Structure formats: structure tokens, C-alpha cells
């Protein structure tokens, strides 16, 4: 899954031709929200520019950790789900 964490386009182009889709979801939108599909990696000659998924923290008054749910679907329709811990900390800048 780690090669596909940046979105379905990256998976189709660089990780495996057998991956058809990758989606992301916050387990608790009170802690953070996340783009559903992320930004896929791009080929640049012989190199690959890494993709990413944007996580938007909410107004937490304390450190908290919540799950980011990742679902990878292959071309046969099977899915694999994984959870990644995301820690959100309050902004301490004044």
C-alpha cells in the first residue's frame, strides 16, 4: 500500500498496473479532514515526483491521534484497507 498512498493516478502509472483506485477518509472529521483522492505522482523523465494527500487539521486544543483510512482497489474489484495514525497538535505560535 505504501507505494499507492498518494492517489490512484500514481498507482496506475508507477506502482502497479493492477491498482485501479486509492481513496482516503478521516476516521474522525472533528480532528482532521482529508481529500478523498489525493494528488498522484508525476513522471519527470526517469524520475517520479512523489504525490501526496492533504490533511486539514481542525481546532484541537491538545495533541490527539486519529486514524486515516486508506482503501486500495485492484482491477478485479478486490479492496485492501489500512489505517495510518495521524497526530494533530495545537498551534503553539503566538
Secondary structure as GFF3:
##gff-version 3
##sequence-region A 1 94
A	DSSP	three_ten_helix	2	4	.	.	.	ID=ss1
A	DSSP	alpha_helix	8	10	.	.	.	ID=ss2
A	DSSP	pi_helix	11	15	.	.	.	ID=ss3
A	DSSP	beta_strand	19	26	.	.	.	ID=ss4
A	DSSP	beta_strand	32	34	.	.	.	ID=ss5
A	DSSP	beta_strand	42	44	.	.	.	ID=ss6
A	DSSP	beta_strand	47	49	.	.	.	ID=ss7
A	DSSP	beta_strand	55	57	.	.	.	ID=ss8
A	DSSP	beta_strand	64	74	.	.	.	ID=ss9
A	DSSP	beta_strand	79	88	.	.	.	ID=ss10
###
